[in-house]
Amino acid sequence: MKIITLDASEWRNLDDFYLALLPELGAPDWHGHNLNALYDSLSGGINEVEPPFHVTVRNTAALSADFIILFSGVADVFEDARREFDVDLLFMVD
């Protein structure tokens, strides 16, 4: 299983999350920076990295409240994909 650890210490806007995550997933350059696109890529097999994998985001203490909302949505997307496609996916904020 692949473990992906993202360091949020330098993130300033929500795109920074996607700019960190998508290359780790081997997502195509045209991958959207939104929750719908993330769900589609987890379920559609367009990424080079296929489940099972876990993603952990670290160093989040200084992030704005917008990130907390984003992380909640990402966790929901991972859980929905996990249930629907019976794959081992996990998203955590440390």
Backbone hydrogen bonds, N-H to C=O, Kabsch-Sander energy under -0.5 kcal/mol:
donor,donor_aa,acceptor,acceptor_aa,energy
2,K,52,P,-1.5
4,I,2,K,-0.5
4,I,54,H,-3.3
5,T,3,I,-0.5
6,L,4,I,-0.5
6,L,56,T,-3.2
8,A,6,L,-0.7
8,A,58,R,-2.9
11,W,8,A,-1.5
16,D,13,N,-1.6
17,F,13,N,-0.5
17,F,14,L,-1.1
18,Y,14,L,-1.1
19,L,15,D,-2.9
20,A,16,D,-1.2
20,A,17,F,-0.6
21,L,17,F,-2.8
22,L,18,Y,-2.3
24,E,20,A,-0.7
24,E,21,L,-0.6
25,L,21,L,-1.5
26,G,22,L,-0.7
26,G,23,P,-0.7
27,A,22,L,-2.5
31,H,28,P,-2.0
34,N,32,G,-0.7
38,L,34,N,-1.9
39,Y,35,L,-2.6
40,D,36,N,-2.5
41,S,37,A,-2.3
42,L,38,L,-2.0
43,S,39,Y,-2.0
44,G,40,D,-2.0
45,G,41,S,-0.7
46,I,41,S,-0.6
47,N,41,S,-0.6
48,E,26,G,-1.0
49,V,25,L,-2.5
50,E,48,E,-0.6
53,F,88,D,-1.9
54,H,2,K,-2.1
55,V,90,L,-3.0
56,T,4,I,-2.8
57,V,92,M,-2.4
58,R,6,L,-3.2
58,R,56,T,-0.5
63,L,60,T,-1.9
67,F,64,S,-1.2
68,I,64,S,-0.8
69,I,65,A,-1.8
70,L,66,D,-2.2
71,F,67,F,-3.3
72,S,68,I,-1.9
73,G,69,I,-2.0
74,V,70,L,-2.7
75,A,71,F,-2.6
76,D,72,S,-1.9
77,V,73,G,-2.3
78,F,74,V,-2.7
79,E,75,A,-2.4
80,D,76,D,-2.9
81,A,77,V,-2.5
82,R,78,F,-2.5
83,R,79,E,-2.5
84,E,80,D,-2.8
85,F,81,A,-2.4
86,D,82,R,-0.9
87,V,82,R,-0.9
89,L,87,V,-1.1
90,L,53,F,-1.1
92,M,55,V,-2.7
94,D,57,V,-3.4
94,D,92,M,-0.5
